[in-house]
Amino acid sequence: MKMYDVIIIGGGSAGLAAALEINKFRKSKILLLERDAELGGILLQCIHNGFGLKVFKEELTGPEYAERFIDELHEKGIEYKLNSMVIKLHPDKRVEYANIEEGFVTIQAKAVILTMGCYERSAGAIGLPGNRPSGVMTAGAAQKYLNIDGYLVGKNVFILGSGDIGLIMARRMILEGANVLGVAEILPFSGGLKRNIVQCLDDYDIPLYLSHTVTEIKGESKISSVVISKVKDFVPIPGTEIEFEVDALLLSVGLIPENGLSEACGIDMDSRTKGPIVNESYQTNIDGIFACGNVLHVHDLVDFVTEESRRAGQAVVKYLENQLEKSDNHIEMISKDGVSYIVPQQVNVNNINDKLELFLRVQKEYRDVNLVVRSNDTIIKTIRKKHMAPAEMEQIKLKVEDFDSVIGSISISVEERQ
């Protein structure tokens, strides 16, 4: 059985960044396993620009962003395998994978990093009402059809959900000559970044129907129309129906971290993020198995994925050199009023060099409030926020000395300004 220092499962932005970061700090035997025919993941079909502003200080398309990392991976001679599907991950860090050339293979690692990314919710996942004709697909699938396969999925299009991929596809369809009749969002606010709402909808006069959802899909073999209705408390209001004649309905109704391997391995999962529970070093409850990127929690920008994966790579280097303290005496991170989740969920202060970056999302839209970090009744930090929304991930930095007064747990809440 072949032995590796690190096996990375997933060759998208997270896997590439983690591999390069480990190689930067330690001479290690690394293997990156990717199930697709190319490295780069979802970036390869994201031909719009807006990537790399934080990492490279310039604006790149998705393929250009991926190419930077792929070229460096080749330059460093880091081993990778394409068209290789990981079948099973064991708690002792054995990895089973299969491909056409080698068949079924079992290998052993000292450390494993999970970077499998995320997938889109489908029509079945949200219980979409109506028929199941062709022409109903996820926005990401439509993006692949158009940008990679060169196939226009429809001429008259409606989009359900205002996630970033859906917004970007609304603009993309317009640029390809299609007519986008509107975007419906079941929540009273958009699920996408503000800049994408402006650049993808407002600039092209595409209407956004907030507090609306699809209540019927019509058509037999091919979709012919879609009916949307206004909702209150997620329940459609009779008499508010609007019908649109369409030949395509794109779904942008959320992303879910892809954690089938993680769950089968016995990794503890967070019911809110749908990803693994990790500590300050991005290590799961299973010793030597780490997670980062969208498999951990869904990020707004690929730049954030890269930065997080670099930190995870640095933590793996420490793990391989026995520099990470192992202890069950950790600090729990608790989401309180207005906060959906916090990552990491657990913290061992002894493994923090200088500061710790916490990431969180809020439950609804807020204006002129405070994010308050507490340990019991002691306020550690108060951050004034002019605006927060679930679509925009928040970041809080805590210094090592901020943990001096912490006992047992830290909570973060949204509070009105006094």
C-alpha positions as a printed NumPy array, in Angstrom:
array([[  0.   ,   0.   ,   0.   ],
       [  1.366,   3.401,  -1.007],
       [  1.951,   5.88 ,   1.82 ],
       [  1.548,   9.66 ,   1.501],
       [  2.111,  12.465,   3.958],
       [ -1.066,  14.206,   2.766],
       [ -3.962,  13.108,   0.588],
       [ -6.251,  15.904,  -0.614],
       [ -9.71 ,  14.917,  -1.86 ],
       [-10.878,  17.463,  -4.431],
       [ -8.934,  19.445,  -7.025],
       [-10.865,  22.712,  -7.027],
       [ -9.745,  26.033,  -5.58 ],
       [ -9.542,  24.701,  -2.005],
       [ -7.571,  21.567,  -2.832],
       [ -5.124,  23.415,  -5.062],
       [ -4.47 ,  26.161,  -2.5  ],
       [ -4.004,  23.664,   0.355],
       [ -1.576,  21.518,  -1.644],
       [  0.563,  24.499,  -2.65 ],
       [  0.606,  25.883,   0.896],
       [  1.819,  22.59 ,   2.356],
       [  4.505,  22.344,  -0.318],
       [  5.584,  25.905,   0.475],
       [  6.401,  25.132,   4.124],
       [  7.347,  21.458,   4.146],
       [  8.836,  18.89 ,   1.783],
       [  5.955,  16.412,   1.78 ],
       [  4.645,  13.574,  -0.35 ],
       [  1.268,  14.945,  -1.443],
       [ -1.415,  13.362,  -3.613],
       [ -4.402,  15.329,  -4.884],
       [ -7.377,  13.252,  -6.099],
       [ -9.875,  14.818,  -8.515],
       [-12.906,  12.988,  -9.944],
       [-13.288,  15.249, -13.007],
       [-11.157,  15.283, -16.159],
       [ -9.482,  18.589, -15.23 ],
       [ -8.317,  20.437, -12.151],
       [-10.034,  23.686, -11.188],
       [-13.524,  22.563, -10.208],
       [-16.412,  24.984, -10.716],
       [-14.011,  27.783, -11.682],
       [-13.616,  26.322, -15.169],
       [-17.214,  27.14 , -16.12 ],
       [-17.241,  30.588, -14.454],
       [-16.065,  32.632, -17.427],
       [-17.213,  35.941, -15.9  ],
       [-14.659,  38.146, -14.152],
       [-14.537,  39.229, -10.513],
       [-12.167,  36.558,  -9.192],
       [ -8.795,  37.238,  -7.58 ],
       [ -9.318,  40.77 ,  -6.271],
       [ -8.171,  39.771,  -2.779],
       [ -5.647,  37.046,  -3.556],
       [ -3.99 ,  38.46 ,  -6.694],
       [ -5.072,  42.117,  -6.442],
       [ -6.413,  41.953,  -9.984],
       [ -9.652,  40.944, -11.668],
       [ -9.624,  37.526, -13.333],
       [-12.129,  35.122, -14.847],
       [-12.694,  31.773, -13.16 ],
       [-10.508,  29.793, -15.609],
       [ -7.727,  32.398, -15.303],
       [ -7.877,  32.145, -11.502],
       [ -7.685,  28.348, -11.612],
       [ -4.862,  28.428, -14.16 ],
       [ -2.627,  30.393, -11.761],
       [ -2.806,  27.55 ,  -9.238],
       [ -2.703,  24.709, -11.77 ],
       [  0.445,  26.127, -13.384],
       [  2.118,  26.418,  -9.98 ],
       [  1.075,  22.861,  -9.082],
       [  2.805,  21.619, -12.246],
       [  5.858,  23.779, -11.527],
       [  6.207,  22.318,  -8.023],
       [  5.739,  18.768,  -9.277],
       [  2.908,  17.953,  -6.873],
       [  1.315,  14.61 ,  -7.746],
       [ -2.345,  14.506,  -8.745],
       [ -4.73 ,  12.06 , -10.367],
       [ -7.693,  12.992, -12.581],
       [-10.841,  10.966, -13.271],
       [-10.27 ,   9.387,  -9.862],
       [-13.34 ,   8.906,  -7.7  ],
       [-12.784,   8.469,  -3.97 ],
       [-15.02 ,   5.608,  -2.851],
       [-14.353,   5.59 ,   0.87 ],
       [-12.407,   7.426,   3.556],
       [-11.496,   5.496,   6.707],
       [-10.897,   7.019,  10.171],
       [ -7.326,   5.66 ,  10.114],
       [ -6.785,   7.859,   7.011],
       [ -6.861,   5.078,   4.452],
       [ -8.383,   6.286,   1.197],
       [-10.009,   4.05 ,  -1.411],
       [-10.373,   5.407,  -4.937],
       [-10.963,   4.095,  -8.435],
       [-10.076,   5.134, -11.981],
       [ -9.858,   3.495, -15.412],
       [ -6.055,   3.151, -15.471],
       [ -5.468,   1.706, -12.003],
       [ -8.808,   0.145, -11.123],
       [ -9.575,   0.042,  -7.391],
       [ -6.744,   1.371,  -5.205],
       [ -6.212,   1.743,  -1.439],
       [ -3.625,   4.212,  -0.141],
       [ -2.603,   5.45 ,   3.29 ],
       [ -2.017,   9.007,   4.505],
       [ -0.649,  10.653,   7.616],
       [ -3.165,  13.48 ,   7.089],
       [ -6.207,  13.97 ,   4.845],
       [ -7.767,  17.256,   3.718],
       [-11.378,  17.276,   2.559],
       [-11.947,  19.81 ,  -0.233],
       [-14.881,  18.289,  -2.148],
       [-16.759,  21.582,  -2.518],
       [-20.539,  21.814,  -2.683],
       [-23.488,  21.004,  -4.927],
       [-26.732,  22.752,  -5.858],
       [-30.167,  21.973,  -4.478],
       [-32.342,  20.441,  -7.178],
       [-36.069,  20.647,  -7.93 ],
       [-36.652,  17.471,  -5.943],
       [-34.713,  18.774,  -2.96 ],
       [-37.07 ,  21.743,  -2.547],
       [-40.283,  19.913,  -3.465],
       [-40.983,  22.127,  -6.47 ],
       [-44.709,  21.831,  -7.383],
       [-46.017,  21.011, -10.855],
       [-44.914,  18.748, -13.692],
       [-41.373,  17.542, -14.367],
       [-40.825,  18.524, -18.017],
       [-37.461,  19.175, -19.598],
       [-36.166,  22.722, -19.32 ],
       [-36.033,  22.753, -15.498],
       [-32.432,  22.722, -14.26 ],
       [-30.059,  24.248, -11.743],
       [-28.361,  27.527, -12.631],
       [-24.975,  25.826, -12.34 ],
       [-25.993,  23.16 , -14.851],
       [-27.159,  25.892, -17.24 ],
       [-23.818,  27.649, -16.73 ],
       [-21.95 ,  24.505, -17.757],
       [-24.185,  23.926, -20.781],
       [-23.634,  27.487, -21.983],
       [-20.023,  28.233, -21.064],
       [-18.418,  24.838, -21.691],
       [-20.742,  22.981, -24.073],
       [-21.874,  26.054, -26.048],
       [-25.563,  25.199, -25.725],
       [-28.213,  27.869, -25.008],
       [-30.748,  26.225, -22.684],
       [-33.633,  28.574, -23.48 ],
       [-34.792,  31.757, -25.164],
       [-37.395,  32.811, -22.589],
       [-36.063,  32.125, -19.122],
       [-37.264,  32.539, -15.545],
       [-35.033,  32.076, -12.491],
       [-36.098,  30.863,  -9.049],
       [-33.803,  32.033,  -6.266],
       [-31.519,  35.033,  -6.158],
       [-28.285,  33.236,  -5.247],
       [-25.117,  34.517,  -6.88 ],
       [-24.963,  31.804,  -9.546],
       [-28.574,  32.543, -10.517],
       [-27.912,  36.271, -10.73 ],
       [-24.79 ,  35.783, -12.81 ],
       [-26.657,  33.426, -15.161],
       [-29.43 ,  36.007, -15.586],
       [-26.865,  38.413, -17.023],
       [-25.162,  35.663, -19.018],
       [-28.423,  34.61 , -20.673],
       [-29.177,  38.225, -21.631],
       [-25.716,  38.601, -23.174],
       [-26.338,  35.451, -25.239],
       [-29.578,  36.878, -26.597],
       [-32.12 ,  35.21 , -24.319],
       [-34.992,  37.028, -22.617],
       [-34.923,  36.756, -18.816],
       [-38.464,  37.441, -17.648],
       [-37.65 ,  37.728, -13.96 ],
       [-36.125,  36.326, -10.788],
       [-38.289,  35.137,  -7.875],
       [-36.987,  34.993,  -4.295],
       [-39.012,  33.4  ,  -1.502],
       [-37.322,  35.578,   1.14 ],
       [-37.986,  39.324,   1.526],
       [-34.352,  40.003,   0.577],
       [-31.992,  38.701,  -2.084],
       [-29.705,  35.748,  -1.448],
       [-26.932,  37.192,  -3.599],
       [-24.227,  39.771,  -3.128],
       [-25.335,  43.391,  -3.575],
       [-22.875,  43.948,  -6.417],
       [-24.357,  41.026,  -8.343],
       [-27.903,  42.345,  -7.889],
       [-26.821,  45.678,  -9.372],
       [-24.589,  44.342, -12.158],
       [-26.736,  41.361, -13.17 ],
       [-30.332,  42.502, -12.612],
       [-30.567,  46.281, -12.251],
       [-28.239,  47.023, -15.165],
       [-30.394,  44.88 , -17.474],
       [-33.821,  45.844, -16.1  ],
       [-34.56 ,  42.286, -14.972],
       [-37.361,  42.366, -12.354],
       [-36.741,  40.801,  -8.932],
       [-39.87 ,  39.435,  -7.254],
       [-39.111,  39.316,  -3.516],
       [-41.351,  37.185,  -1.239],
       [-42.407,  35.137,  -4.278],
       [-41.935,  31.504,  -5.242],
       [-42.872,  29.101,  -8.018],
       [-46.248,  27.488,  -7.348],
       [-46.749,  25.618, -10.615],
       [-44.758,  24.342, -13.577],
       [-46.747,  23.703, -16.746],
       [-45.826,  21.588, -19.743],
       [-45.654,  17.92 , -20.633],
       [-42.408,  16.894, -22.334],
       [-41.14 ,  20.505, -22.391],
       [-41.818,  23.353, -19.956],
       [-44.303,  25.86 , -21.396],
       [-44.926,  28.247, -18.506],
       [-44.249,  28.871, -14.852],
       [-46.579,  30.363, -12.235],
       [-45.219,  32.358,  -9.286],
       [-47.151,  33.574,  -6.234],
       [-46.515,  36.   ,  -3.417],
       [-45.834,  34.284,  -0.078],
       [-46.389,  35.114,   3.57 ],
       [-44.5  ,  33.016,   6.129],
       [-43.452,  30.815,   3.179],
       [-47.097,  30.036,   2.308],
       [-48.409,  31.112,  -1.148],
       [-51.176,  33.732,  -1.062],
       [-54.148,  32.811,  -3.298],
       [-54.978,  35.387,  -5.946],
       [-51.403,  36.66 ,  -6.328],
       [-50.42 ,  34.295,  -9.159],
       [-48.397,  35.59 , -12.138],
       [-47.797,  33.32 , -15.143],
       [-44.816,  33.554, -17.491],
       [-44.428,  31.702, -20.797],
       [-40.945,  30.187, -20.706],
       [-38.869,  27.427, -22.209],
       [-36.425,  27.215, -19.29 ],
       [-36.58 ,  27.541, -15.507],
       [-33.241,  27.89 , -13.717],
       [-32.986,  27.078, -10.012],
       [-30.613,  29.019,  -7.767],
       [-31.96 ,  27.773,  -4.457],
       [-28.888,  27.175,  -2.363],
       [-25.669,  25.186,  -2.15 ],
       [-24.941,  22.239,   0.129],
       [-21.426,  21.099,   1.141],
       [-20.703,  17.696,  -0.392],
       [-20.076,  15.493,   2.622],
       [-21.112,  11.943,   1.774],
       [-17.534,  10.767,   2.401],
       [-17.307,  12.768,   5.631],
       [-20.513,  11.362,   7.1  ],
       [-19.632,   7.768,   6.151],
       [-16.261,   8.216,   7.898],
       [-17.924,   9.23 ,  11.163],
       [-16.984,  12.907,  11.106],
       [-19.175,  15.084,  13.329],
       [-21.331,  17.404,  11.217],
       [-22.857,  20.815,  11.902],
       [-26.597,  20.786,  11.155],
       [-26.477,  24.488,  10.253],
       [-23.508,  24.622,   7.869],
       [-24.056,  21.04 ,   6.603],
       [-20.276,  20.705,   6.831],
       [-17.874,  19.165,   9.367],
       [-17.382,  20.603,  12.844],
       [-13.777,  21.823,  12.97 ],
       [-11.426,  23.488,  15.42 ],
       [ -9.108,  26.476,  15.029],
       [ -6.786,  24.321,  12.876],
       [ -9.613,  23.142,  10.563],
       [ -9.232,  19.656,  12.022],
       [-12.361,  17.514,  12.42 ],
       [-13.148,  15.273,  15.381],
       [-11.091,  12.537,  13.69 ],
       [ -7.384,  13.037,  14.303],
       [ -5.504,  14.008,  11.15 ],
       [ -8.555,  14.68 ,   8.967],
       [ -9.033,  18.335,   8.033],
       [-11.66 ,  20.227,   6.006],
       [-11.705,  23.599,   4.249],
       [-13.445,  25.517,   1.49 ],
       [-17.044,  24.974,   0.451],
       [-17.104,  21.447,   1.855],
       [-16.854,  23.123,   5.276],
       [-19.3  ,  25.989,   4.724],
       [-20.435,  27.82 ,   1.602],
       [-18.324,  30.906,   0.884],
       [-19.208,  34.111,  -0.964],
       [-15.965,  34.436,  -2.927],
       [-13.356,  31.976,  -4.167],
       [-10.706,  34.298,  -2.695],
       [-12.079,  33.465,   0.773],
       [-11.863,  29.754,  -0.073],
       [ -8.216,  30.193,  -1.069],
       [ -7.289,  32.099,   2.09 ],
       [ -9.034,  29.555,   4.33 ],
       [ -7.406,  26.63 ,   2.523],
       [ -3.984,  28.183,   2.928],
       [ -4.566,  28.394,   6.674],
       [ -5.686,  24.766,   6.685],
       [ -2.523,  23.826,   4.762],
       [ -0.371,  25.568,   7.364],
       [ -2.201,  23.679,  10.125],
       [ -1.548,  20.368,   8.382],
       [  2.173,  21.187,   8.273],
       [  2.084,  21.734,  12.041],
       [  0.209,  18.461,  12.474],
       [  2.805,  16.524,  10.482],
       [  5.549,  18.055,  12.618],
       [  3.658,  17.288,  15.863],
       [  3.231,  20.972,  16.665],
       [ -0.539,  20.891,  17.198],
       [ -1.659,  20.366,  20.754],
       [ -4.21 ,  17.588,  21.18 ],
       [ -6.762,  18.388,  23.848],
       [-10.451,  17.88 ,  24.568],
       [-10.379,  21.03 ,  26.697],
       [-11.532,  23.435,  24.01 ],
       [-13.683,  26.547,  23.842],
       [-17.106,  26.112,  22.227],
       [-18.304,  28.789,  19.805],
       [-22.023,  29.417,  20.306],
       [-24.368,  31.16 ,  17.847],
       [-26.874,  33.333,  19.664],
       [-29.531,  35.895,  18.703],
       [-29.42 ,  36.643,  14.984],
       [-26.389,  34.453,  14.155],
       [-26.882,  31.331,  12.03 ],
       [-23.492,  29.684,  12.497],
       [-19.85 ,  30.256,  13.415],
       [-16.762,  28.564,  11.907],
       [-14.636,  27.216,  13.497],
       [-16.979,  25.736,  16.06 ],
       [-14.269,  24.823,  18.595],
       [-11.046,  26.54 ,  19.643],
       [ -7.883,  25.338,  21.381],
       [ -6.167,  28.604,  22.325],
       [ -2.751,  26.949,  22.576],
       [ -2.78 ,  26.377,  18.805],
       [ -3.332,  30.059,  17.971],
       [ -0.151,  31.942,  17.092],
       [ -1.358,  35.525,  17.01 ],
       [ -5.016,  35.82 ,  16.069],
       [ -8.013,  33.703,  15.14 ],
       [-10.409,  34.504,  12.29 ],
       [-14.04 ,  33.57 ,  12.875],
       [-16.567,  33.402,  10.05 ],
       [-20.309,  33.655,  10.506],
       [-23.606,  34.382,   8.805],
       [-26.597,  36.199,  10.217],
       [-30.199,  34.99 ,  10.029],
       [-31.771,  38.013,   8.36 ],
       [-31.02 ,  41.522,   7.122],
       [-29.857,  43.999,   9.789],
       [-29.015,  47.697,   9.776],
       [-27.154,  49.773,  12.391],
       [-26.551,  46.979,  14.907],
       [-23.661,  45.519,  16.9  ],
       [-22.026,  42.125,  16.672],
       [-21.212,  41.291,  20.288],
       [-18.655,  38.658,  21.312],
       [-19.08 ,  37.403,  24.895],
       [-17.843,  34.813,  27.314],
       [-20.59 ,  34.375,  29.896],
       [-21.362,  37.983,  30.939],
       [-18.013,  39.442,  29.886],
       [-17.983,  41.357,  26.597],
       [-14.81 ,  40.547,  24.655],
       [-15.485,  42.603,  21.564],
       [-18.204,  44.793,  20.05 ],
       [-18.257,  45.497,  16.328],
       [-20.542,  48.15 ,  14.849],
       [-22.213,  47.07 ,  11.622],
       [-24.098,  49.377,   9.27 ],
       [-25.536,  46.495,   7.281],
       [-25.531,  42.695,   7.432],
       [-27.374,  40.097,   5.37 ],
       [-27.359,  36.281,   5.169],
       [-25.778,  36.434,   1.696],
       [-22.665,  38.171,   3.019],
       [-20.311,  36.247,   5.27 ],
       [-19.029,  38.2  ,   8.262],
       [-15.515,  37.959,   9.678],
       [-14.322,  38.618,  13.232],
       [-10.664,  38.593,  14.274],
       [ -9.777,  37.767,  17.872],
       [ -6.281,  38.158,  19.297],
       [ -4.775,  35.539,  21.588],
       [ -5.108,  37.907,  24.55 ],
       [ -8.852,  38.203,  23.88 ],
       [ -9.168,  34.647,  25.193],
       [ -7.606,  35.456,  28.577],
       [-10.977,  36.007,  30.261],
       [-12.794,  33.193,  28.432],
       [-14.323,  30.393,  30.474],
       [-15.831,  27.418,  28.648],
       [-17.441,  29.105,  25.648],
       [-17.751,  32.196,  23.48 ],
       [-21.047,  33.418,  22.088],
       [-21.723,  35.871,  19.26 ],
       [-25.023,  37.707,  18.909],
       [-26.613,  40.563,  16.98 ],
       [-27.767,  43.327,  19.316],
       [-29.392,  46.695,  18.979],
       [-27.155,  49.717,  19.518],
       [-27.582,  51.373,  22.889]])
